[in-house]
Amino acid sequence: MTTDKVLMKGNEAFAEAAIRGGARLYFGYPITPQSEVPEYMSRELPKHGGTFIQAESELGAINMAYGAGAAGGSVFISSSSPGIALMQEGMSFLCSAEVPLLALNVSRGGPGIGGIQPGQADYYQVTRGGGNGDYRIPVFAPSSIQEAVDLLYEGTELAQTWRNPIMVLADGMIGQMMEPVRLPDFKPVYAPHEIAAHRDWACTGFNDRGGDENRRVVKSLRMQPEKLEEHVEKLFVKYARAEKELVRYESENLKGAEVVFVAFGTTARICREACEILAADGIKAGLIRPISLWPFPNKAFDEIDYGTTKAVISAELSMGQMITDVQLALNGRLPVALAHRTGGMVPTSPEVAARAKAVLEGLK
Amino acid sequence: MKPIFEYTKGMTDMPTHYCPGCTHGIAHRVIMEVLDEMGQLGNTIGVAPIGCSVMAHQYMNVDMCEAAHGRAPAVASGIRRVHPDKIVFTYQGDGDLASIGTAEIVHAAVRGEKFTTFFINNGIYGMTGGQMAPTTLIGQKSTTCQDGRSKELNGMPVKMSEMLATIDGAVYVERVALDSPAHIRQAKKAVRRAFEIQQKGLGFTLIEFLSTCPTNWGLTPVKALDWVRDQVMPYYPLGVMKEPKEAEQA
C-alpha cells in the first residue's frame, strides 16, 4: 500500500522507490554523493529476495548489470558523474543488445574527479551518449525527491517496455537533501523460472521454455556492415517512437512572460523563486522545466508567448550544455542567454533574477 | 542399428571460422560434449568474450550472451545471480582474461562466483593480428615485440591460474592442453569436474587450456602443437593448481 508521507533523504528514497518498482538486482561501487544508495540496497534488497553485489569497479557493476539484464533480471544501478563515465562502455553495449536497465546518476561537478558538490555538467554525457556508436538513452531529471521516487518507481517497467537503459539524472542536491515523500506500493516480480515466458528474448536456458531449443543469444557484434546498418536503423525506429512518447516537461507562467527560464532539477527550483523575485519587481517571468532531457521537450517552446517574451535564459549548473538544445528548440525565434554556476557552486535565486534583469537590460 | 558415435548436440551445424590447426574447435567441442553428456544443455547459459571466439555463440548450442572485452566474469556474475540454479560459464582468451579483464576475473574468484571460466591461453592476440599477450613467452615474436618479448621491457609472462589459485573463492583450478588425444581426454575430465563442482555450489572454477595460434605464430598446425609441448608447457606446467578437499565434494 502507498505509504503516508515520510521524511526521507533523497538517496534512500531513490533506492526504496527502485525496490518498490520491481528492481531486484543492484550492482554498485561507492562514490560520493550517492553512497547511501548502495548502502541502502545492501541492507534492504535481501529482505525482498533481491541481490546486492558491491562490484570491483563501475566497469564491473555495469557489466554485471548487463549480464543480469540479459538473463531477464530487473536491474538497478546508481553512481555519480565520474562513475557514470566509467559505465559508458556498458551503456553502449546495453543499447545495442537491447538489454533493459534502470540507472541513476546523482551528479556532481567535473571535469575529472572534479568535486563532490552538485553539478549538471553531465548533460552532454547523458543526453549525447558517452559511449561509442549510434544510440540513445531516455533521461529524466526530477526536481524533487517525490518526482525522483515516481520516476524510479516507473523506471523498471519503462526499461523493460523499451528494452533500453532508462536513466534518472538527479543532481547531488536532490540526493543529499531530505523531503517528505509518499512511497508507492510494491510491484509484483517474476520468479527465475517465470522469466523465460515473460521476457521472450532473455537468456534463461531452453529448459525454462519447455525445451524449445531455439537458442537465445544476446549480442551487439555484427561483422557485416549491411547487418549492422540494418540493426542500428531498427534501433532508431524505436528511438523515433521514444521522441514522441517519452517527452515530459512542465511549463509555468509562459502567457505574457517577458523572460522565460529553462531549467531542470535543482536549478528549476531556484528559477521558480527567481520568477517570484522578478514578479515583485514587475517583470513577468515564466519557466520551462524539461523532465525528459532526451527526448528534449522541443514542443514546450511552441508554448512561449512570442508576442511578449524578449529572451530565454538557460539556467544550468555547468558552463552551458543544455543551452545547445534550447537554441535548437527555439530555432532562432528568440535570443538565448545563460545563467550558470559550475564546479559544485549553486546560484541563489536573487543571482538568477539579477542575471535575467541584466539580459533584458542588454536587449534595450 | 544402434549408433556407436554421434556428433554432439552441444555444437550447432555451423562451420567454425577458426583457422586450420587452431584448437578453439577442440576446446568448444570438449566443453559442449560434457554439457550434452550431463544432460545440461537446456540448463546452461554461456558468455562469449571479445577475440577470435567472440562468435562462439554461433557454435555452442546453449543460450549465450556476448561480453565486452575482459568483462565476461562480471557478466556471468550477473547472470548467475538471476538464475542461481543454472550452469553458467565464460569462455575467454588470454588478452581478454589476463590483460584487460584482470580486475573482473580476480574479483569473480574473490567472491567465489559459482560459474566456470574456460581460459584459452595461446600466448597471443589472435583476432587483432598477432600482438603480444600477457602470456607471450620470453623471446617469442609478435607484431608488438618483433624481436621477441623481453623481460626488461615487458616483464615475465603472467601465470593466471597459479595466481587465481591463491584466492580462497577459487576452489578448482586446473591447466590442461589440447595437443594430443591423451591430453584432450584429460581436458574433458577437468571440464566435467569443474561443472560438477559448480553444480555443488562450492565456488569459482577455472580450467586453463594451453591452446595454439598457428596463423599468428607463423607455424604449421603440426609444428604449433610441437611448440605447445616444447616451449609452452615447460613454463606453464599442466596439472591441478587447486581442488576442493574430498570431504567438501561429498
Contacts between the chains, C-beta under 8 A, distances in Angstrom:
chain1	res1	chain2	res2	distance
A	25	B	78	7.2
A	25	B	81	6.1
A	25	B	82	6.7
A	27	B	78	7.0
A	51	B	81	4.5
A	53	B	77	6.7
A	53	B	81	7.0
A	53	B	111	7.3
A	55	B	74	7.1
A	55	B	107	7.6
A	56	B	74	8.0
A	56	B	103	5.1
A	56	B	104	6.9
A	56	B	106	7.6
A	56	B	107	3.7
A	57	B	103	6.0
A	59	B	71	6.8
A	59	B	74	7.4
A	59	B	103	7.3
A	59	B	104	7.6
A	60	B	71	7.7
A	60	B	74	4.6
A	60	B	103	6.7
A	60	B	104	5.8
A	60	B	107	6.5
A	61	B	74	7.8
A	63	B	67	6.7
A	63	B	68	6.5
A	63	B	71	3.9
A	63	B	74	3.6
A	63	B	75	5.2
A	63	B	78	7.2
A	63	B	104	7.1
A	64	B	74	4.8
A	64	B	75	7.1
A	64	B	77	5.2
A	64	B	78	3.9
A	64	B	81	7.7
A	65	B	78	6.3
A	66	B	67	7.6
A	66	B	71	7.8
A	66	B	74	8.0
A	66	B	75	5.8
A	66	B	78	6.6
A	67	B	47	7.2
A	67	B	65	6.6
A	67	B	67	7.5
A	67	B	74	6.7
A	67	B	75	3.4
A	67	B	76	6.1
A	67	B	77	6.6
A	67	B	78	2.9
A	67	B	79	4.5
A	68	B	78	3.4
A	68	B	79	6.6
A	68	B	81	5.9
A	68	B	82	5.0
A	69	B	78	7.3
A	70	B	65	4.5
A	70	B	75	7.3
A	70	B	78	7.6
A	70	B	79	6.8
A	71	B	45	6.6
A	71	B	65	7.6
A	71	B	78	6.8
A	71	B	79	4.3
A	71	B	82	3.9
A	71	B	83	5.7
A	72	B	82	6.3
A	73	B	78	7.3
A	73	B	81	7.2
A	73	B	82	3.8
A	75	B	78	7.5
A	89	B	68	5.6
A	89	B	71	7.9
A	90	B	68	7.0
A	90	B	71	7.8
A	93	B	68	5.6
A	97	B	65	8.0
A	97	B	66	7.2
A	192	B	82	6.4
A	192	B	83	5.3
A	192	B	84	7.1
A	192	B	85	7.1
A	195	B	82	7.3
A	195	B	83	7.9
A	203	B	45	4.8
A	203	B	63	4.0
A	203	B	64	6.8
A	203	B	65	5.3
A	203	B	79	6.8
A	204	B	45	7.4
A	204	B	63	6.5
A	204	B	83	6.6
A	204	B	86	7.7
A	205	B	42	5.5
A	205	B	43	4.9
A	205	B	44	5.8
A	205	B	45	5.7
A	205	B	62	7.1
A	205	B	63	5.5
A	205	B	83	7.0
A	205	B	86	5.2
A	206	B	41	7.6
A	206	B	42	4.4
A	206	B	62	7.9
A	206	B	63	6.6
A	207	B	42	3.6
A	207	B	43	5.1
A	211	B	42	6.2
A	213	B	42	7.3
A	213	B	61	7.6
A	215	B	57	7.9
A	215	B	61	6.6
A	215	B	62	6.8
A	215	B	63	5.7
A	215	B	64	7.2
A	216	B	63	4.8
A	217	B	57	4.8
A	217	B	63	7.2
A	217	B	64	5.2
A	217	B	65	7.3
A	217	B	66	7.8
A	218	B	64	7.6
A	218	B	65	4.4
A	218	B	66	6.9
A	219	B	48	8.0
A	219	B	57	6.7
A	219	B	64	8.0
A	219	B	65	7.2
A	219	B	66	4.2
A	220	B	66	6.1
A	221	B	54	5.8
A	221	B	55	7.3
A	221	B	66	5.9
